[in-house]
Amino acid sequence: MRQVLLGFIVRLREAGVRISVAESLDAAQAAAAAGLDRIRLREALAATLIKDEADRATFDREFDVYFRAAPAGRTEPKRGQSWQGMVGAHGRPSQGGGVPPDRKPSTPPQAGEKSVKPSSRDEPAEKSAASERQGDAEIGGETPESSRQEHQAEHRAACAAARNREAETKPFTLYTDLDYEQALKTLEPLRRRFRARMGRRLRTARRGRIDIRRTIRAGIQHGGALIDLRMRRRRPRHVDLLLLADISGSVRYASSLMLGLAAGARECFRTVHSFVYVDHLAEAGFEQGYLNMMPILDLYARSDFGRVLAELAGTRRHLLNRQTLVVILGDGRNNRKPARADLLRRIRWLCRAVVWLNPEEPARWGTGDSAIANYAREVDELIPCRNLRELEKSLGKVA
């Protein structure tokens, strides 16, 4: 079992999950306490090996691949058979360890030999043993029907997790309406994770107060000696969030999902103002999976971000102050109209920070009618967010 756990931990590390030596020892103790029950073993290993909730999807995927479900009647090692015999190098039942040493496989009778049938005296004993096994299975709750339902539920959960991972990693430029519908189903757990991340007021830093929990956890690697001191500092609480989202062309999927993520963390900011634009501004909201705007914009109009900046610096200037964080999501394509980067410089001078999220591939930045190079000089940071997972990380980073 120890070798199997070490192989699983190596696989997680190769997948990008950070696991220390102390956590590996905790996982071994947790596996010994949980036993060979699949569900209990998975939760015990997840509790000891996973520190960040973002790594849980990777853990579930690697666990399903490495510890594949054994066939019916093989949930426990038989007499004379070890756990290494049931699970191979990749979590599949091995071919050579399935037959106990005290039970030889049946061979066809040779020529001249008669097949021996069990006598009628042995039939009652066999029926009694079968009834006892069935009664033990029913008492333990491991009936064939319940086992089949459990495997079906695990299969459905694995399929749903695979669809969610595909929706999170698929580029926005390749989205269709069906992909967007699947992304909306994936948005709710991402929103809860984003809200939990935004709700943490303390984060690690090089200087500040000592973080007792992280310091003790780091000291486990040194035998309990508190050598590595971990610090923390408070997040700024009084922040006004202002969102500008381009809803023209293929960028509209990324904009809608960004507004949906931000809607789940409104309580983490003092005020939140959301706007969408094509050639002028419109107030927007994300409710029940739909994007609402007032007034209604013409989605087929020619993009003009310079006009949008003029409107923001003019009629919406009262929203800009030293506590305002402006987040712009768009590809910066302005149909060769005046970029008005000077207005973005003025907005940056009035606000706390201006961050631009670009869902387009970086190789296409600055090509054609893209004016992103002019805007990049006037913002604090330009971050690519090509899929839903990068969008969530980018919002958590800037906010």
C-alpha positions, 0 to 999 in steps of 0.5 A: 500500500505504501508503494501505491501511495507513493506512486499516486503522490508522484503522479499528483506532483507531476500534475502540478499539485504541491505536496510536502514530505509531511503531507505524504506521511499524513496521507499514509496514516489517513489511508491506514485509518480509512481502509480500502473503501474507495470513497473513504480513501479518496476523501482521506487522501484529499483531506491530507494532500490538497491545500488549495481548492483549485487543485481538487479537480486535478486530484479527482481526475488523477484518483479516478485514473490511478485507482480505477474501480475494481470489478464486482466482488473484488473490493477487498484483497482475498486471502493470500493476495496483497493490495499490490496484487489488486492494483497495478502501476496505474491503478488497474487490477493486475493480471497476475495477483488475482488468484489466491495461492490456495485455490488453483484455477480450474483446467479442462479434463484430460483425455480419459478423465471424467469431470467430477461434479460436486456431490449432493452432500456438498450442495446444502453446505454451498447453499448455506455458505452462499446465503451467509455471504449474501446475508453478510453483504446485506448487513454491510450494505454492499448489495450488488444493486447498491454497488452498481448504483454507486459505480453509476453515480461515480461515473456520472460525477466523473463525466460532469467533472470532465465536462466542467474541466473542458469548459474551463480550459476551452479558449473563448475564441472557440466558444459556441452557444452550447459551450457557453451554456456548459460554461454557465453550469460551471460558473456557480462553483467557480463563483463560490470559489472566487467569493471564498478567495475574495473573502480572505482578508489576510494573505502571505507577505514578506513582512507583517504579522506572523501567521501562526498556522502557516508557520507551524505547518512549515515547521513540520518539515523540520521536525517541529522547529519553527525555522521558516517564519511565515508572515501575513498582511491585511487586504485593503477593504475599501475598494470600489470596483468598476467593470467595463466589458466589451460585448461585441463579437466573440468577446461577448462570451468572456464578458458575460462570464466575467460579470457573472463571476463578479456578481458572486463577490459583490459583498467583498467590495464597497461598491460595484458598478458594471458597464458593457459597451460596443460604441457607447456605455450601458449599465449591465447586470448578471441575473439568473444566468442572463446579461441585462443592460440598460439601454439596449446596445446594438451588438452589430455596431462598429466598436469605438472604445475612444467614444466609450472612454470619453463618456466614462471620463465625462458623464461617469466621472463621479464614479472615479476616485482614489479607491476605484479599481477599473477592470476592462475586458476587451480585445482593444479592436477599435475599427481604426478609429481614434484610440483616445489613449490620453483619456485612459491616462486621465482615468488612470490618474484619477483611480486606484488602478486600471487593469486590462484583461484581454481574452484574445490570443497574445499572438494576435495583439497589435494586428489588424485594427487592434489598438491594444499597444496604445492602451497597454502603455496607459494601464497598470497591467495587461493580463491575458485571459484566454479561457474561464480558468485564466479569467478566474485567476486574473480577477482574483489577482487584480482584486 
